[in-house]
Amino acid sequence: MIVDSLWHFPVKGLEGACRDTVHLEAGQHFPDDRIFAIGNGHKRHEESAAGVWHKKGFFLQQMTLEQLAELSCEFDGTYLQIHHRGKLAAEGSMNSADGAHDIESFFAKLVGHQIPGEPRLMRVAEGSYADTKEALITLGGTASVDRFANETGTKPDMRRFRLNIMLQTETAFSEFDLIGKRVRLGMAELKIVAPVGRCAAIDVDPETAVRGPHYLPAMERAFGHTDLGIFAKIVSSGAIGVGDRLTVLD
């Protein structure tokens, strides 16, 4: 298995961006991944605004708002840009209240009528707004994405699953064989710990932002499970890049 692509998703629930290389830090999340989220107006916003991790139900997510699939984002360490159907829709400095307000105003116009309160841009104080509070990264195999597409009559598209590291594989779900093992990828070492269970967000076509059928039952029938991807802990820091080969250590 070799690295096919690397992805980070600065804003939870939105399409991310590819990276050629990344430096992984032991015990940390994937760099710049889900460090922002858009609150949905829940009463616990004040706590979240201080950077406290919460479950995804407190934030905008494709599971309930499929139009989020029309958006992508870029973050350079200071400025956050939101693109809508490929065109710049909002941007702002994350070091300024005005910058955050501009981002919030865009989401208020887009989905404000569908959420409990005012959307609020939140930045995690430490770690990530990933679905798991534990510091984990995600990997998946290209053959698994292809198999899902074949069974569901959809177009193969890893954006549907929003994994950090895509590996070139020949056999669907062969990455599951790595669970429980320690591997080297580039200069980093990882411990593969568990499969990634999927949710209804995969029903949304990342190309059209149209919600399709509920695919979890189809996965259960075809595969005997509803997992796609694997979780890993970073146990030794190091750089990884596209083209790096995965080696099983033990």
Buried (B, 14 or more C-beta within 10 A) or exposed (E): BEBBBBBBBBBBBBBBBEBEEBEBBBEBBBBBBBBBBBBBBBEEBEEBEEBEBBEBEBBBBBBBBBBBBBBBBBBEEEBBBBBBEEEEBBBBEBEEEEBBEBBBBBBBEBBBEEBEEBBBBBBBEEBBBBBBEEBBBBBBBBBBBBBBBEBBEBEBEBBBBBBBBBBBBEEBBBBBEBBEBBBBBBBBBBBBBBBBEBEBBBBBBBEEBEBBEEBBEBBEEBBEBBBBBBBBBBBBBBEBBBEBEBEEEE
